[in-house]
Amino acid sequence: MVKIKDYCYKCDRQINIHIYQTIINRNLRWSTSYICPFCNSAIESDDIGFPAEDIIKLILAEEGEYQLLIKQPELNKVKAVKVLRDKFKISIAEASKIFNTFPQPIFHGTKIEMIYLRKLLQFEGIEAEIIKKL
């Protein structure tokens, strides 16, 4: 969970907003929420998939960036790219870019996003490692 400071939409006082990412039933989920301690207004929003870029940046600033490295890339890169292409409907050009990234880490993002991607690959028998980017 990431906690950021912002202002209540109703009373305009500074409050804490909570940002969460999790995996539920093989789906990546995210949410933002707050309850204002001054006026008791509350907001919660959530969605399935990767959050908007501005939310990702907040999570990365707080928790750091992680990378996904495919183990035994010489055996798994074609299958890994196919799994990712099928799941995310990425173009052939983007798939080619990922393919050419091997043996380097193929994705970077939040820790939960990398756990999610690793699980997708594990369901297809592909082992991957999560590395914190320094």
N, C-alpha and C positions, 0 to 999 in steps of 0.2 A: 504494500500500500504506500502511496505517495501522498503527502500532505502539502498543499500549497496555500498561500494567502491570496485572498481576493475579496471582493466586496459583495455583500448581500444585495440582491436585486431589489429588495423591498425597502430596507432601512438604510442602505448604503454604508453600513459599518463593516470594518474589516473582520473577516471570518476565515476559518480553515475549511478548505474543500478537499475531499478525499478522492483519490483516483485509484482504482483497482483493476487488475487484470487477473484472469483465472482461466482454467480449462474445465468445462462441464460437458459431459457426454460427447467427448471428442470434438468439441467446439471451443474455439478461442472466444472469450467474452471479456468485455471491459465495462466499467461504469464510473460515473462521477456522482458525488452526492455531498450534501451538507444540510445541517439544521442550524439555523441562525440562533445563537444563544441570547440575542437581544430582542428579536421580534417573533421567534419561533417559526418563521417561514422555512420551508424545506423544498429542496429540489433534488431529484435523482434522475439520471439518464443512463441508459445502458444499451448495449448493442452486441451483436455477434460479429466476430472477425477482428481485423486489425483496427485500432482506433485511428482517429484523424492524426495527421502529422504533428499538429501542435500539442496534442496529448502525449504522443510518443516522445516528443522532445522533452516534456516535463518529466516523464518517467526515466528517460535516459540520463537526464541531469541529476536526478536523485539517486538512482540505483546503478548507473554505469551501463556500458554497452557490452553485449555478449555476441559471440560468433558461433556458427554451427559448422563443424568440420566432419565430413564423411569419412568413416574408417574404411580402409581398403578401397580407396577411390578407383583404383584400376579395375576392380570387380563390380563396383556399385554405381559408377557415375551415370551410365545410361539409364538404369532403373530408377535412380534417385531423381534425375531430371524428369523422367516420365511421370513419376508419382506427383512431383510438384507441379508439373504442367497440367495434369489432369485435375488436381485439386483446386488450383488457382486460375485456371483458364488463361495461362500466360501464352504470349505469342511465340512463334518459332524463333524469332530474333532474340527474345528475352531468354528462351530456353537455351539457345546457342551460347549466349553470353554466360549463363550459369555453367553450362557444360565446359566452356573454355576456362573457367575459374579454377577447376580442379588442378592440383590437389589442395589448393588454398581453401580457407573457409568459404562456403557458398552463400551464406546469409549472415546478416548482422541485425541486431535489434535488442529488444528487452529480454530479460531472462525468461519470462513466461512465454514469450513468442518463440524463443529457441527451444524450450521444453516442448511446446506444442508441435513444432516442426519435427523435432526428434521423434516424438511419439508417432506422427504420421508415417515417418520413414520406418520406424520399428514395426509397425503393423504389416509392412511389406518385406520384413526381414533385413532391413538395412540398418546397420549400427552407425550412430553419429555421436560426436562428443561436443559438449558445450564448453566454450572457453571464454573467460572474462577478458575483454579487450583492455589492454593496458594503456 
